[in-house]
Amino acid sequence: MDINSASGMAPGTLGMTDIPLGFGFALATNEDAMKSYASLSETEREHLIMRCKDAKSRQEMQKIVDSLVTDADVSAIAQEEREKLS
């Protein structure tokens, strides 16, 4: 599954119109990461989006989103939630 095959989010949302769909979904499920993303400069956002476009899996995309949140161990929480759903 290609998590980057479509652009998501409406123009003007968080200042970007070319956010990969998988990244948009991941941000939508993590309010702290979304707030962190919104506080980035335009250049920082562009670099982050380029990393997201290179992501080859959901896990890789999730690591990028988790990197936006520094005060919590979001990875462990997300893994626990995935295990509950499996």
N, C-alpha and C positions, 0 to 999 in steps of 0.2 A: 504494500500500500504506500503510495507516495503522499506524504503528509504536506507536501509543499506544492501540489499541482494547481492550486487556485489561490487567488488573492482574496482576502476577506476584509471585513470591516469597512464601513462606509467612509467616504472621503471626509477628512477632517477628524476622524476618530483618533484620539491620542496623537494627532499631528502627522499621521502617516496614512497613505492610501495603498501602499504596496506591502502590507503585512501578510506573510504566508498564513494560510488558513489554519494550519496546525498550531502555529504560534498564537494566533488569535484565540483559538479554543483553549489553549493552555493558559493564557493570560486570564481569560474569562472565568476560569475555575480557581484562580489564585488572586484574591483581591490585593494582597500585599505586593505581589509581583507586578500587578497592573499599576499600582501607585508608584512603585519604583521606576517602572518603564516610563510613566508619564512625567517623572521628574528628570529624566535624562535629557541631555542636549540633543539637538537634531543630529549632530554628527555621531554621538554615541548610539542613538537609535538606529541610524543607518548601519553602523558596524554590527550591532546586535542582529538586525534583520538579515544581513549578509551571512552571519553565523547560522541563523535559522534556516536560510535557504539551502545551506550545505548539509543540514541535519539529514541523516538517512533513516532515522527511526523515531518512534514516539519517545523512547527512553532518552535518546540524545536531545530531542527537543525539550523534554521535561527537565533535563539537567541545565539547559540554557535558562529556562524559566526559573528554576530553583536558584540559579546563581544571582538572580535579581533580589532574592530575599536572604539577607545575611544574618538576621537575628533568630532564625528558627531553622530547625532541621526538617525542612519541608520534604526532602527526599524520603526520609523514614516514614513520615506520615502518609505520603502518597503511596509508598510501597505497601504499607499496611492496608490502605483502602483498596488497592488493586488485588491484594490477596483475599480480602473479604468478598470481592466481587467474583473471584474465580471459582 
